[in-house]
Amino acid sequence: MERRLFLQLLIGLAAWPLRRAWAEGGESASSGGSGPIRRLDVDPEAWRSRLSDDAYRVLFEGETEPPFSSPLDAEERAGTYVCAACKLPLFRSAAKFDSGTGWPSFTRPIAGHVETELDFHWLLPRTEYHCIRCGGHQGHRFDDGPPPTGERWCNNGLALAFVLEGEPLPDRVVP
């Protein structure tokens, strides 16, 4: 076994007990807001009927779209990025930056609109985040972003929709 893979496996196994504690307690990227957002209890088939196959796989099966495949990566206009499933606003364009990774990236989400959990898909723990209302998988948070937060919220473009500033935000979607 290659040394690097062996070390990743050891670190992943050592951190495994943290996964359960983290998942049970969870973490919400919140610092206040207009009150708690109620979680939608929606049958997965209802989401499947409203989304493209690719968007459904990203949002509700945790897939990742290919880098540089989303037009939202190059979006530079002022506006709001909303969850592609339930339309909850997740990011403001002022927090967007070009990370060079091929996915839309942000320095911070809208407070209280995402929740995080530890992800061991690649053996080493990563912070995965989801829309707090529908639970749709958005992407991963890393600590290699620019000031002011030093965070990079790396998002799948298929998991977002863009609303141009001045246009009304869409109503919540309840299948």
Helices and strands as residue ranges (DSSP letters): H 3-25, E 27-28, H 44-50, H 53-61, G 71-74, E 79-83, E 89-92, G 93-95, E 96-97, E 105-106, E 114-119, E 126-131, E 137-142, E 152-155, G 157-159, E 160-164
